[in-house]
Amino acid sequence: MNKEAERVNRYGRNPAGTVRRKAVAWLTSLLLLVSVVLPAAAQEAANQVLLRVADATGRPVPAATVEIYELGTGLVAVQFTGEDGLVRVPVTPGRTRLWQARATAAGYEVRETGWFDPAQGGVRAITLEPVGGELQLYVRDADGRTGASVTLLNSAGRVVAQGTAQAGRWVARDLAPGVYTALVSAEGKAPVQKSVSVGRGRVTVEAISLATGTITASGEVVDGATGSPLRGATVELVRGENVVVGSAQTGATGRFTIRASLPEDTYRLRVRMPGYTPVETDAQQVSPGGLLDHSGLNRIKIYRTTGTVESVLTTIGNRPIRTAEIVLLRKGLGEVASAKVDANGAVRFENVPAGEGILYQLVAYNAVDSLTVDHIDLAISDWFTVNPGGTVQIPLVAQQFNDQSLVRSTVTGTVVGPTGLPIEGATVELIRRSHVMYKATTDAEGKFLIENVDASQDGGFAQSPYMLRVSKEGYVPTREVVVSGTSTTTFHVPGGGRLLLQATLHPAMATVQGRIVDTLGRPVSGADVKMVLADGREAGRDRTDDGGWYRLGSIPTTTGWAALSVTAEGYLPTGYIDMTAALGAGDALPTVRLTPAETTVDGVVVDLQGRPVTGANVQLHLDGVKAAEGRSESDGYFSVKVDASSASIGLLVVEAEGYTRGGVVLTELPGPGRTLTQAVMVYEQNAVVEGRVLDQNGQAVSGARVELALEGSGQVRAAVTDASGRYRIEQPLPAGATWAWLRVKPESGTFAGSVTHGMDMAPIIRLTPGDTVATDLLVRR
């Protein structure tokens, strides 16, 4: 056997060799199978495109919309991402056209990939950026309570959000980047206005603390003369010029407390009580939660309207004169009281009107020295004032002059009334040595003449002076005369000449009448007018007629204190207007001007083009609460009236059909009777997108569904084309302008882009309220 045959016998026929050959064959078959299967799997993977949508932090964005556009064809697929943020788009083998993907999701800006070759496979990432920012307000008060109302306005005056803080937290999402104004208010708290800045993709957090809106006024009212606490005094809290925002009565200890929800402003207290002169404290700036304290050294002192005058008539040697009448003269008016001295020469006048500017003088009349049994030459005091609630003691000393015969003279003069008209029939008494020496009566021109009068001064020698007393029924007697341009009570008659005098008589009763008007001088009818005396009694009451006139009757001009009080519906009360001086002078009472109680806010409502908006609902909110409401007229004009005496911040909110809500913050509210004029701009709420849908041959495509997708909202609005291929979509934009795009779903064919923009995909367009965007769309069949 040769070697070749032996090798064949060993390997070809040996059973072990046979097994080895079978193993080799199986491995060969497996490799062939793998060579077939692996290309098939690779081919399947190459037939789809993977797109991953994630946010800026890399987290997947589920439920995002992904549109696939093919170059030259248009829209080929619309899919939605899963929880992993992925979409898988099948690829038809053999096609070499480029693709572009567009992705959007609620709260995010739209993003595109740019054109790419789908045959390359792999995973393509699309990163979405937030379309806006988030604002979080944490609201607390000093007690930890959290309930509050929030209104948010953008820089253009649009109300973008309103709501109530829940558990002390208020959130507004998807806000366009910019600066906003937040108004936060709660019952019993001072409202807060805060400017906040919101950035794209950021969370802005602001903490707001609400302070109590209550202002407290407390203190004590005492008698200014005795220091004793006064019970029953009325205390009013006055804001600004003359707005009464609270009141209280003093208790047995003279204490009072007033609490009211009020804004920061100047405040003062007005105190009044029968028998006392009203007092107002100095104005002070007080913030919400603050205290207006008038206790201790700062307690309020009020003084009686009257005082007491005591006097003793004596000789130079301090011996009392027991026979005399003491006359109390009031400067500018005349004799207001008289009394006889007692056995000690003493006299006392009570309830004498007191206060600065009221001057008095004491004069002895028919005074006889009991020792000499002669009339005294002269006993007169200097002018003095009476302290309210106090007692003033005025010594009255009899004066002596040398008495010798001098030449005779003539005294003449004129008696007139307060208006300068002559008074006929007045009695003129020329007094010397405390009793009447000569008499005369005025004629029709008010003139009088007294001849053969003993001169009291001649050649530098002077004797006891003279005094003139003028009286007439219905008038207050007076001893004041004008000599050579000077007002005086005593005077000398020069020898051998003529002395010219003038005296003015004031009516004993004053007719109280006058007129009530508003700040523009227009009469106020139906106003309640009353005259109040020092003891709290009403001296007269009336209501004004159509001309604003009132008539209260007659009141003695010697009344110690009298004040006018006026109230009228729709106007601020006047409080007590002191009329004592006017009555005493016999003057006509001044015209009283009333301030309207309400504030007026008016203006115009216009759109973005400045055109007036008719029928808009205008609401005025004060400190977070709706206080007034009105509607704009045909020219856009509106006007609302409201009592804003207790408010600190106002908000005008305007709503009109087809427009977004507009708002204006009023940080400074006008006072009562004043007007604030404000223009409010509102924006049309809808944007309009319209156009035609055509095929590649320029023919109209009817029955196609046109969808408008808004960036960041997830909203899709649709319309169906008519027979001419036309569509029209009105899109409300309550948050303002936004970006959007259109796509078409025809019954047959593929959305191929925009004819107007010459694109294979839907162009991203800007939607602005009130504007119309025309876009023609293409369908390839």
PyMOL commands that set and color helices and strands:
alter all, ss='L'
color gray80, all
select helices_A, chain A and resi 3-11+15-45+118-120+296-298+580-584
alter helices_A, ss='H'
color red, helices_A
select strands_A, chain A and resi 48-55+65-70+74-80+86-90+99-104+111-112+123-128+133-141+149-154+159-164+169-175+178-185+192-198+203-210+214-223+234-239+243-249+255-261+265-272+279-280+284-286+291-294+300-302+306-314+323-330+334-340+346-353+360-369+374-375+391-397+408-416+427-432+435-441+447-454+457-458+461-462+466-471+475-476+481-483+486-488+490-491+498-504+506-507+509-518+528-533+538-543+549-556+562-567+577-578+592-594+599-606+617-622+625-631+637-642+650-655+662-666+675-681+686-695+705-710+716-720+726-732+738-745+750-754+765-767+772-774+777-780
alter strands_A, ss='S'
color yellow, strands_A
deselect
rebuild
show_as cartoon
